[in-house]
Amino acid sequence: MKRQIQVSINNEESVVIDLVGDESVSVDITDPPSSLELCKGQKPFIKIDGLRWRDGEHFHLSWFEKELTVDDCIVIQYKESDELASGTIKEIKYDQPEEKCSFCHKKKSEVDLLISGPTYNYICDACVVLSHNLIQEKIKD
Ligand SMILES: [Zn+2]
């Protein structure tokens, strides 16, 4: 019997993991980062790795690493002899966490204006005013 684990993103790219004999494989999915981690410059990504057990030994494996964009859909399926085994589908839809000011951590919905930087860094209008006033005071000294 042929056993496979198939991981696909948006029904396009896919990784097929063939299971040999009675070996088992564990698949780990690293969750997309929180908005705080994004504020620290981390890009959203998915990583699929795990362990392969064969003859009492295990091997670390890494199958997949991909940067995510909003609404990416990741589907994990377990198949036996090309038939999809029931109840073994995992589907994850990547949804970007709400953007926050990197300085005061207020959410976009709590401020009048949120200005974005190049790598998931943000500053709100109140922090800009506060910074401006601090600079003015420093210049006077
Ligand atoms: Zn702020």
Residues whose N, C-alpha, C, O or C-beta is under 5 A from the ligand:
A	BS01	ZN	C101 F103 C104 C124 C127
